[in-house]
Amino acid sequence: MTDLEFLDRAEQLLLAVEQSADRINDTSDADVDAQRVGGMVTLVFPNRSQIIINLQKPLHEVWLAAKAGGFHFRLDGEQWQDTKGAGEFFERLSTYASEQSGLALSFTAQG
């Protein structure tokens, strides 16, 4: 994968995270604040806990930091998979966001 291909796919991921947060806020009582600065999205929950998602351009990875720990994801051609085999990005993000918010939250690649 070239740097430009990585940036295109990674930007799609960040946009989907932002759109998912908007959808969650519109369809539930959740209040997830998605703050974007460059290649980083910070999700802030009402209890002030955060999940940070940022691009690691030189490694062609997306990193996710949550209360559960830090995780690295690499595109396998179709999906962003944990580099240690712990699952797909949006599945893991949904789990960690649900744990931190106390609500069942679903983030998807389609926003």
C-alpha positions in Angstrom: 0.0 0.0 0.0 1.3 3.4 -0.9 1.3 6.4 1.5 -1.5 8.0 -0.5 -3.6 4.8 -0.4 -3.1 4.6 3.4 -4.1 8.2 3.9 -7.2 7.8 1.7 -8.4 4.7 3.6 -7.4 6.0 7.0 -9.3 9.3 6.4 -12.4 7.2 5.5 -12.0 5.5 8.9 -11.8 8.7 10.8 -14.8 10.2 8.9 -16.8 7.0 9.7 -15.9 7.4 13.4 -17.2 11.0 13.4 -20.3 10.1 11.4 -21.0 7.2 13.8 -20.7 9.6 16.8 -23.2 11.9 15.2 -25.6 9.0 14.4 -25.3 7.8 18.0 -26.1 11.2 19.4 -29.1 11.6 17.1 -30.6 8.3 17.9 -29.9 7.7 21.6 -29.4 9.5 24.9 -25.6 9.2 24.5 -23.6 12.4 24.4 -20.4 11.5 22.6 -18.3 14.5 21.7 -16.1 13.7 18.6 -13.3 16.3 18.3 -11.1 16.2 15.2 -7.7 17.7 14.9 -5.8 16.7 11.8 -5.2 12.9 11.8 -6.7 12.4 15.3 -10.2 12.0 16.6 -10.9 12.2 20.4 -14.2 10.8 21.6 -15.2 12.3 24.9 -18.0 10.8 27.0 -20.2 12.5 29.7 -18.1 10.8 32.4 -15.0 12.7 31.0 -13.3 9.5 29.8 -11.8 9.5 26.4 -10.9 7.3 23.5 -8.2 8.7 21.1 -7.8 7.4 17.6 -4.9 8.7 15.6 -3.0 7.9 12.4 0.5 6.6 12.4 1.4 7.4 8.8 5.0 6.0 8.7 3.7 2.6 9.9 0.5 2.6 7.9 -1.4 2.0 11.1 -4.3 3.5 13.1 -3.8 3.6 16.8 -6.7 3.5 19.4 -6.2 4.4 23.0 -8.9 3.6 25.5 -9.2 2.7 29.2 -8.7 -0.9 28.1 -5.3 -0.1 26.7 -3.6 0.9 23.5 -4.2 -0.9 20.2 -2.7 -0.9 16.7 -4.7 -1.6 13.6 -3.5 -2.3 10.0 -5.6 -2.6 6.9 -5.8 -6.3 5.7 -7.2 -5.2 2.3 -10.8 -4.8 3.5 -10.9 -4.2 7.2 -8.7 -2.6 9.8 -7.5 -5.5 12.0 -5.7 -5.4 15.3 -2.0 -6.2 14.8 -2.1 -8.7 17.7 -5.2 -10.5 16.4 -7.7 -9.0 18.9 -10.3 -8.1 16.2 -11.6 -5.6 13.8 -11.4 -1.8 14.5 -15.1 -0.8 14.6 -16.0 -3.9 16.6 -13.3 -3.1 19.2 -14.2 0.6 19.2 -17.8 -0.2 19.9 -16.8 -2.5 22.8 -14.5 0.0 24.4 -16.9 2.9 23.9 -19.8 0.9 25.4 -17.6 0.0 28.4 -16.5 3.6 28.9 -20.0 5.2 28.4 -22.1 2.5 30.2 -24.4 2.4 27.1 -24.5 0.0 24.1 -22.8 2.0 21.4 -22.3 0.8 17.8 -19.6 2.4 15.6 -19.6 1.2 12.0 -17.5 1.7 8.9 -20.5 3.2 7.2 -20.9 5.8 9.9 
